[in-house]
Every structure is written in structure tokens, then in C-alpha cells.
């Protein structure tokens, strides 16, 4: 395993362990002892997407799991997924999945035969 692989593994672990927090590229870079600009550059070069976009995507996947597998309020899920405001969560969710969190939950309930 190369030094670069170690850095990326550390980045992925740090993101996974801190999904409920407001993660910034600066914090992640500090964790792996790199400059934010350099980390963003090598991350995009290797994975094809900006680091911030990857973090947002991981947070939204976690939120989708909570929507589908809990009865928690959408505002609580937004906060527990590291979003400061429910409105920004809903916008990001809709951009990522093409539907609002409420629509996703209703679709899941409908698809699984539950009536909500």
C-alpha cells in the first residue's frame, strides 16, 4: 500500500467517523497533514469529484438510510447528518436524489406496501 493510499484511507475513515459534524476540507486536510488546496487537487484527480462533493454525498446517503429505516423527523435527520439547516439539507437531498426527503420516505413506504 502506497503512502497516497494511506492518506486516502485516513481521509475516508475521518469522514465516516465525523459524518454528523460540519466537515470542511480544511479540517480533513489538517487531519492528514496536507494543505487543503493540495488535498482537493489530488482527491479530484484520483476520484473524479471534489472532496466537498464526496463529503456531501456521504452525508446524504446516511440521511437516506435514516429516512428509510427510522421514524425520525426530517429536521432531526438533517441535523444528525451534519447539516446546519433543514432547508439546505432538503435542497442538497433533492439535487442528489431528484426528490425531497419527504417524497423519498413516502416512496419507500409506498414501495414496501406500507400506508403512511
N, CA and C atoms as an extended XYZ file, in Angstrom:
348
Properties=species:S:1:pos:R:3:atomname:S:1:resname:S:1:resid:I:1 pbc="F F F"
N         0.847       -1.182        0.000 N   UNK     1
C         0.000        0.000        0.000 CA  UNK     1
C         0.891        1.244        0.000 C   UNK     1
N         0.599        2.164       -0.882 N   UNK     2
C         1.424        3.363       -1.007 CA  UNK     2
C         1.069        4.399        0.056 C   UNK     2
N         1.930        5.361        0.192 N   UNK     3
C         1.688        6.478        1.122 CA  UNK     3
C         0.397        7.195        0.746 C   UNK     3
N         0.164        7.352       -0.557 N   UNK     4
C        -1.057        8.009       -1.026 CA  UNK     4
C        -2.296        7.209       -0.621 C   UNK     4
N        -2.237        5.883       -0.743 N   UNK     5
C        -3.351        5.037       -0.320 CA  UNK     5
C        -3.619        5.211        1.171 C   UNK     5
N        -2.551        5.301        1.960 N   UNK     6
C        -2.704        5.525        3.398 CA  UNK     6
C        -3.420        6.839        3.676 C   UNK     6
N        -3.049        7.869        2.927 N   UNK     7
C        -3.690        9.183        3.111 CA  UNK     7
C        -5.169        9.094        2.771 C   UNK     7
N        -5.498        8.484        1.639 N   UNK     8
C        -6.909        8.387        1.256 CA  UNK     8
C        -7.693        7.527        2.239 C   UNK     8
N        -7.114        6.445        2.704 N   UNK     9
C        -7.799        5.634        3.718 CA  UNK     9
C        -8.063        6.440        4.977 C   UNK     9
N        -7.097        7.246        5.366 N   UNK    10
C        -7.258        8.107        6.537 CA  UNK    10
C        -8.354        9.149        6.300 C   UNK    10
N        -8.395        9.704        5.094 N   UNK    11
C        -9.434       10.680        4.737 CA  UNK    11
C       -10.809       10.029        4.816 C   UNK    11
N       -10.963        8.855        4.202 N   UNK    12
C       -12.260        8.179        4.195 CA  UNK    12
C       -12.701        7.794        5.606 C   UNK    12
N       -11.787        7.313        6.404 N   UNK    13
C       -12.106        6.954        7.786 CA  UNK    13
C       -12.528        8.176        8.583 C   UNK    13
N       -11.787        9.268        8.434 N   UNK    14
C       -12.110       10.503        9.151 CA  UNK    14
C       -13.495       11.012        8.753 C   UNK    14
N       -13.801       10.978        7.478 N   UNK    15
C       -15.123       11.424        7.012 CA  UNK    15
C       -16.206       10.538        7.609 C   UNK    15
N       -16.032        9.234        7.513 N   UNK    16
C       -17.030        8.288        8.036 CA  UNK    16
C       -17.247        8.481        9.538 C   UNK    16
N       -16.164        8.696       10.263 N   UNK    17
C       -16.252        8.866       11.716 CA  UNK    17
C       -16.853       10.205       12.130 C   UNK    17
N       -16.915       11.156       11.202 N   UNK    18
C       -17.367       12.504       11.550 CA  UNK    18
C       -18.518       12.994       10.685 C   UNK    18
N       -19.288       12.090       10.116 N   UNK    19
C       -20.387       12.486        9.229 CA  UNK    19
C       -21.426       13.357        9.915 C   UNK    19
N       -21.574       13.221       11.204 N   UNK    20
C       -22.583       14.011       11.900 CA  UNK    20
C       -22.110       15.439       12.184 C   UNK    20
N       -20.850       15.710       11.899 N   UNK    21
C       -20.275       17.037       12.141 CA  UNK    21
C       -20.280       17.858       10.852 C   UNK    21
N       -20.074       19.158       11.014 N   UNK    22
C       -19.897       20.035        9.849 CA  UNK    22
C       -18.450       19.877        9.401 C   UNK    22
N       -18.232       19.006        8.444 N   UNK    23
C       -16.881       18.723        7.958 CA  UNK    23
C       -16.472       19.733        6.899 C   UNK    23
N       -15.280       20.249        7.023 N   UNK    24
C       -14.740       21.140        5.999 CA  UNK    24
C       -13.500       20.496        5.388 C   UNK    24
N       -13.180       20.924        4.192 N   UNK    25
C       -11.969       20.449        3.540 CA  UNK    25
C       -10.756       20.802        4.400 C   UNK    25
N       -10.795       21.969        5.023 N   UNK    26
C        -9.681       22.410        5.870 CA  UNK    26
C        -9.459       21.448        7.037 C   UNK    26
N       -10.545       21.029        7.692 N   UNK    27
C       -10.429       20.100        8.825 CA  UNK    27
C        -9.888       18.745        8.376 C   UNK    27
N       -10.381       18.271        7.254 N   UNK    28
C        -9.933       16.977        6.745 CA  UNK    28
C        -8.455       17.052        6.379 C   UNK    28
N        -8.068       18.130        5.699 N   UNK    29
C        -6.664       18.308        5.306 CA  UNK    29
C        -5.760       18.378        6.535 C   UNK    29
N        -6.212       19.082        7.551 N   UNK    30
C        -5.430       19.186        8.792 CA  UNK    30
C        -5.224       17.804        9.410 C   UNK    30
N        -6.253       16.981        9.355 N   UNK    31
C        -6.189       15.636        9.920 CA  UNK    31
C        -5.113       14.787        9.239 C   UNK    31
N        -4.915       14.999        7.942 N   UNK    32
C        -3.928       14.195        7.204 CA  UNK    32
C        -2.648       14.985        6.901 C   UNK    32
N        -2.505       16.118        7.548 N   UNK    33
C        -1.283       16.938        7.455 CA  UNK    33
C        -0.955       17.381        6.030 C   UNK    33
N        -1.994       17.789        5.293 N   UNK    34
C        -1.809       18.313        3.944 CA  UNK    34
C        -2.482       19.676        3.847 C   UNK    34
N        -2.082       20.447        2.855 N   UNK    35
C        -2.769       21.718        2.629 CA  UNK    35
C        -4.131       21.415        2.003 C   UNK    35
N        -5.138       22.219        2.307 N   UNK    36
C        -6.456       21.992        1.717 CA  UNK    36
C        -6.426       22.006        0.183 C   UNK    36
N        -5.672       22.918       -0.385 N   UNK    37
C        -5.590       23.017       -1.846 CA  UNK    37
C        -4.997       21.749       -2.450 C   UNK    37
N        -3.936       21.256       -1.861 N   UNK    38
C        -3.297       20.044       -2.371 CA  UNK    38
C        -4.228       18.841       -2.212 C   UNK    38
N        -4.849       18.698       -1.058 N   UNK    39
C        -5.748       17.573       -0.832 CA  UNK    39
C        -6.896       17.602       -1.837 C   UNK    39
N        -7.486       18.761       -2.041 N   UNK    40
C        -8.577       18.870       -3.008 CA  UNK    40
C        -8.117       18.461       -4.405 C   UNK    40
N        -6.930       18.890       -4.762 N   UNK    41
C        -6.395       18.598       -6.085 CA  UNK    41
C        -6.172       17.102       -6.283 C   UNK    41
N        -5.485       16.445       -5.354 N   UNK    42
C        -5.205       15.014       -5.530 CA  UNK    42
C        -6.474       14.176       -5.385 C   UNK    42
N        -7.397       14.616       -4.541 N   UNK    43
C        -8.642       13.873       -4.387 CA  UNK    43
C        -9.419       13.880       -5.701 C   UNK    43
N        -9.566       15.065       -6.278 N   UNK    44
C       -10.306       15.163       -7.546 CA  UNK    44
C        -9.593       14.408       -8.661 C   UNK    44
N        -8.280       14.470       -8.676 N   UNK    45
C        -7.502       13.758       -9.691 CA  UNK    45
C        -7.735       12.252       -9.607 C   UNK    45
N        -7.796       11.717       -8.383 N   UNK    46
C        -7.943       10.268       -8.199 CA  UNK    46
C        -9.379        9.770       -8.273 C   UNK    46
N       -10.327       10.581       -7.816 N   UNK    47
C       -11.705       10.093       -7.692 CA  UNK    47
C       -12.702       10.795       -8.607 C   UNK    47
N       -12.245       11.848       -9.291 N   UNK    48
C       -13.090       12.495      -10.288 CA  UNK    48
C       -14.144       13.448       -9.762 C   UNK    48
N       -14.206       13.625       -8.463 N   UNK    49
C       -15.155       14.575       -7.881 CA  UNK    49
C       -14.443       15.385       -6.807 C   UNK    49
N       -14.915       16.596       -6.549 N   UNK    50
C       -14.319       17.391       -5.471 CA  UNK    50
C       -14.552       16.724       -4.108 C   UNK    50
N       -13.622       16.924       -3.203 N   UNK    51
C       -13.731       16.342       -1.860 CA  UNK    51
C       -15.009       16.792       -1.159 C   UNK    51
N       -15.341       18.059       -1.255 N   UNK    52
C       -16.554       18.571       -0.590 CA  UNK    52
C       -17.812       17.891       -1.127 C   UNK    52
N       -17.821       17.612       -2.416 N   UNK    53
C       -18.958       16.922       -3.026 CA  UNK    53
C       -19.045       15.482       -2.506 C   UNK    53
N       -17.905       14.834       -2.351 N   UNK    54
C       -17.884       13.476       -1.802 CA  UNK    54
C       -18.443       13.468       -0.373 C   UNK    54
N       -18.010       14.439        0.438 N   UNK    55
C       -18.492       14.523        1.819 CA  UNK    55
C       -20.002       14.710        1.837 C   UNK    55
N       -20.507       15.644        1.033 N   UNK    56
C       -21.952       15.898        0.979 CA  UNK    56
C       -22.698       14.636        0.547 C   UNK    56
N       -22.162       13.932       -0.434 N   UNK    57
C       -22.787       12.710       -0.921 CA  UNK    57
C       -22.869       11.650        0.184 C   UNK    57
N       -21.801       11.512        0.956 N   UNK    58
C       -21.795       10.535        2.056 CA  UNK    58
C       -22.824       10.919        3.127 C   UNK    58
N       -22.915       12.196        3.432 N   UNK    59
C       -23.900       12.669        4.408 CA  UNK    59
C       -25.322       12.378        3.922 C   UNK    59
N       -25.550       12.588        2.637 N   UNK    60
C       -26.882       12.362        2.083 CA  UNK    60
C       -27.228       10.875        2.020 C   UNK    60
N       -26.251       10.028        1.757 N   UNK    61
C       -26.502        8.581        1.802 CA  UNK    61
C       -26.877        8.149        3.216 C   UNK    61
N       -26.197        8.719        4.204 N   UNK    62
C       -26.524        8.420        5.598 CA  UNK    62
C       -27.943        8.884        5.908 C   UNK    62
N       -28.294       10.072        5.422 N   UNK    63
C       -29.637       10.617        5.645 CA  UNK    63
C       -30.694        9.720        5.001 C   UNK    63
N       -30.423        9.246        3.798 N   UNK    64
C       -31.372        8.359        3.113 CA  UNK    64
C       -31.594        7.094        3.940 C   UNK    64
N       -30.537        6.544        4.485 N   UNK    65
C       -30.657        5.365        5.331 CA  UNK    65
C       -31.535        5.663        6.553 C   UNK    65
N       -31.327        6.808        7.174 N   UNK    66
C       -32.142        7.186        8.334 CA  UNK    66
C       -33.600        7.409        7.941 C   UNK    66
N       -33.836        8.003        6.797 N   UNK    67
C       -35.209        8.218        6.325 CA  UNK    67
C       -35.930        6.894        6.123 C   UNK    67
N       -35.223        5.945        5.537 N   UNK    68
C       -35.831        4.660        5.225 CA  UNK    68
C       -35.971        3.740        6.423 C   UNK    68
N       -35.113        3.895        7.405 N   UNK    69
C       -35.064        2.908        8.487 CA  UNK    69
C       -35.418        3.426        9.870 C   UNK    69
N       -35.852        4.680        9.946 N   UNK    70
C       -36.293        5.223       11.225 CA  UNK    70
C       -37.562        6.037       11.011 C   UNK    70
N       -38.194        6.401       12.084 N   UNK    71
C       -39.375        7.262       12.036 CA  UNK    71
C       -39.018        8.689       12.450 C   UNK    71
N       -37.733        8.990       12.501 N   UNK    72
C       -37.276       10.295       12.980 CA  UNK    72
C       -37.741       11.408       12.066 C   UNK    72
N       -37.909       12.582       12.652 N   UNK    73
C       -38.322       13.756       11.886 CA  UNK    73
C       -37.215       14.154       10.904 C   UNK    73
N       -37.630       14.704        9.800 N   UNK    74
C       -36.679       15.115        8.767 CA  UNK    74
C       -35.709       16.158        9.313 C   UNK    74
N       -36.186       17.069       10.127 N   UNK    75
C       -35.287       18.087       10.689 CA  UNK    75
C       -34.226       17.445       11.585 C   UNK    75
N       -34.581       16.410       12.322 N   UNK    76
C       -33.605       15.705       13.160 CA  UNK    76
C       -32.589       14.941       12.300 C   UNK    76
N       -33.079       14.343       11.230 N   UNK    77
C       -32.187       13.622       10.321 CA  UNK    77
C       -31.212       14.598        9.675 C   UNK    77
N       -31.691       15.760        9.291 N   UNK    78
C       -30.816       16.779        8.689 CA  UNK    78
C       -29.696       17.141        9.658 C   UNK    78
N       -30.059       17.423       10.889 N   UNK    79
C       -29.074       17.810       11.891 CA  UNK    79
C       -28.097       16.661       12.169 C   UNK    79
N       -28.621       15.449       12.311 N   UNK    80
C       -27.780       14.281       12.611 CA  UNK    80
C       -26.923       13.844       11.425 C   UNK    80
N       -27.211       14.398       10.262 N   UNK    81
C       -26.398       14.110        9.074 CA  UNK    81
C       -25.397       15.230        8.808 C   UNK    81
N       -25.268       16.142        9.764 N   UNK    82
C       -24.243       17.175        9.664 CA  UNK    82
C       -24.652       18.433        8.928 C   UNK    82
N       -25.942       18.617        8.695 N   UNK    83
C       -26.420       19.844        8.055 CA  UNK    83
C       -26.871       20.812        9.139 C   UNK    83
N       -26.505       22.073        8.981 N   UNK    84
C       -26.863       23.084        9.978 CA  UNK    84
C       -28.310       23.531        9.840 C   UNK    84
N       -28.846       23.493        8.616 N   UNK    85
C       -30.202       23.977        8.369 CA  UNK    85
C       -30.989       22.946        7.570 C   UNK    85
N       -32.224       22.759        7.964 N   UNK    86
C       -33.086       21.808        7.268 CA  UNK    86
C       -33.262       22.206        5.804 C   UNK    86
N       -33.368       23.497        5.527 N   UNK    87
C       -33.583       23.950        4.149 CA  UNK    87
C       -32.400       23.598        3.247 C   UNK    87
N       -31.171       23.740        3.741 N   UNK    88
C       -30.013       23.378        2.918 CA  UNK    88
C       -29.940       21.860        2.736 C   UNK    88
N       -30.360       21.127        3.752 N   UNK    89
C       -30.427       19.669        3.645 CA  UNK    89
C       -31.408       19.261        2.549 C   UNK    89
N       -32.592       19.857        2.565 N   UNK    90
C       -33.622       19.499        1.585 CA  UNK    90
C       -33.152       19.834        0.171 C   UNK    90
N       -32.535       21.010       -0.010 N   UNK    91
C       -32.011       21.389       -1.333 CA  UNK    91
C       -30.952       20.394       -1.814 C   UNK    91
N       -30.009       20.065       -0.938 N   UNK    92
C       -28.943       19.124       -1.300 CA  UNK    92
C       -29.506       17.745       -1.596 C   UNK    92
N       -30.451       17.308       -0.784 N   UNK    93
C       -31.071       16.000       -0.956 CA  UNK    93
C       -31.763       15.927       -2.316 C   UNK    93
N       -32.530       16.964       -2.644 N   UNK    94
C       -33.256       16.972       -3.909 CA  UNK    94
C       -32.295       17.001       -5.090 C   UNK    94
N       -31.214       17.750       -4.970 N   UNK    95
C       -30.212       17.809       -6.040 CA  UNK    95
C       -29.550       16.428       -6.234 C   UNK    95
N       -29.308       15.725       -5.130 N   UNK    96
C       -28.631       14.419       -5.193 CA  UNK    96
C       -29.552       13.298       -5.683 C   UNK    96
N       -30.797       13.277       -5.191 N   UNK    97
C       -31.688       12.139       -5.440 CA  UNK    97
C       -32.904       12.458       -6.316 C   UNK    97
N       -33.100       13.748       -6.668 N   UNK    98
C       -34.216       14.113       -7.540 CA  UNK    98
C       -35.565       14.155       -6.860 C   UNK    98
N       -35.569       14.135       -5.539 N   UNK    99
C       -36.811       14.228       -4.761 CA  UNK    99
C       -36.473       14.755       -3.378 C   UNK    99
N       -37.477       15.284       -2.698 N   UNK   100
C       -37.256       15.785       -1.349 CA  UNK   100
C       -37.174       14.613       -0.366 C   UNK   100
N       -36.662       14.848        0.833 N   UNK   101
C       -36.635       13.762        1.828 CA  UNK   101
C       -38.030       13.203        2.127 C   UNK   101
N       -39.022       14.083        2.214 N   UNK   102
C       -40.395       13.630        2.466 CA  UNK   102
C       -40.902       12.742        1.336 C   UNK   102
N       -40.614       13.143        0.095 N   UNK   103
C       -41.018       12.331       -1.058 CA  UNK   103
C       -40.311       10.976       -1.041 C   UNK   103
N       -39.039       10.978       -0.677 N   UNK   104
C       -38.282        9.722       -0.612 CA  UNK   104
C       -38.877        8.783        0.433 C   UNK   104
N       -39.212        9.325        1.583 N   UNK   105
C       -39.796        8.496        2.652 CA  UNK   105
C       -41.152        7.951        2.212 C   UNK   105
N       -41.987        8.791        1.620 N   UNK   106
C       -43.302        8.330        1.168 CA  UNK   106
C       -43.166        7.267        0.082 C   UNK   106
N       -42.214        7.471       -0.833 N   UNK   107
C       -41.973        6.494       -1.897 CA  UNK   107
C       -41.545        5.159       -1.302 C   UNK   107
N       -40.657        5.195       -0.338 N   UNK   108
C       -40.190        3.966        0.311 CA  UNK   108
C       -41.357        3.253        0.991 C   UNK   108
N       -42.176        4.013        1.704 N   UNK   109
C       -43.342        3.415        2.378 CA  UNK   109
C       -44.305        2.817        1.363 C   UNK   109
N       -44.542        3.530        0.272 N   UNK   110
C       -45.439        3.042       -0.772 CA  UNK   110
C       -44.872        1.803       -1.442 C   UNK   110
N       -43.571        1.831       -1.759 N   UNK   111
C       -42.940        0.702       -2.438 CA  UNK   111
C       -42.897       -0.546       -1.566 C   UNK   111
N       -42.839       -0.349       -0.238 N   UNK   112
C       -42.776       -1.510        0.644 CA  UNK   112
C       -44.158       -1.959        1.101 C   UNK   112
N       -45.214       -1.295        0.587 N   UNK   113
C       -46.568       -1.727        0.902 CA  UNK   113
C       -47.159       -1.109        2.138 C   UNK   113
N       -46.424       -0.221        2.778 N   UNK   114
C       -46.950        0.458        3.967 CA  UNK   114
C       -47.780        1.642        3.527 C   UNK   114
N       -48.757        1.969        4.331 N   UNK   115
C       -49.569        3.160        4.066 CA  UNK   115
C       -49.175        4.199        5.091 C   UNK   115
N       -48.851        5.392        4.608 N   UNK   116
C       -48.477        6.444        5.551 CA  UNK   116
C       -49.526        7.505        5.639 C   UNK   116
